[in-house]
Amino acid sequence: MKAKRILLVDDDRDLVLSARTYLEARGYEVDTAHSGVEARERVAERVPDLAVLDIMMDYDTDGFNLAQTLREDERTAAVPVIIMSGFTKELDTKTHVFEPMMYREWPAAKFFEKPVKLAVLADAIAELLGEKPAAAGA
């Protein structure tokens, strides 16, 4: 069986490295990007089976806009998206930035507040890809 391809997009390079290592150990192929622009380049090269995105990268709503773009493009419309972000911690100071997002349908199948445990993320990925989640502690 061909390994599923995950696109992992976050400007936190340490998080990307640890999540990539964790997911590759579980048999996934992982492409990474550190901005929405970089992620669009990766998608143009190869469409992923699933995308994991941060919201705030190059600018405050970079990941949200990327998720919306993935949903609207016929090549990627069926790609499940997981958003993991700490943006809710910024709501008090940046309400004017995030308010438009709050009243739209979120272009994501799942949302996790950072920090997220990698095992929880991996289980969500497996669920969305129709796979059996790894055994607890694996």
Number of C-alpha atoms within 10 A of each C-alpha: 3 7 12 14 18 23 23 23 27 25 17 12 13 10 15 19 12 12 20 21 13 16 18 15 10 13 12 17 17 21 18 20 19 18 22 26 13 13 22 16 11 16 16 11 9 12 17 20 19 22 26 23 29 30 25 20 19 14 10 16 17 17 26 22 15 21 26 16 15 23 18 13 10 10 12 18 15 13 21 21 26 23 23 23 20 16 16 12 11 13 13 9 9 13 12 9 13 18 11 9 12 10 8 8 8 15 21 20 12 16 18 16 13 14 10 12 10 15 18 14 19 18 17 19 24 16 12 19 15 9 11 11 17 13 8 8 5 7
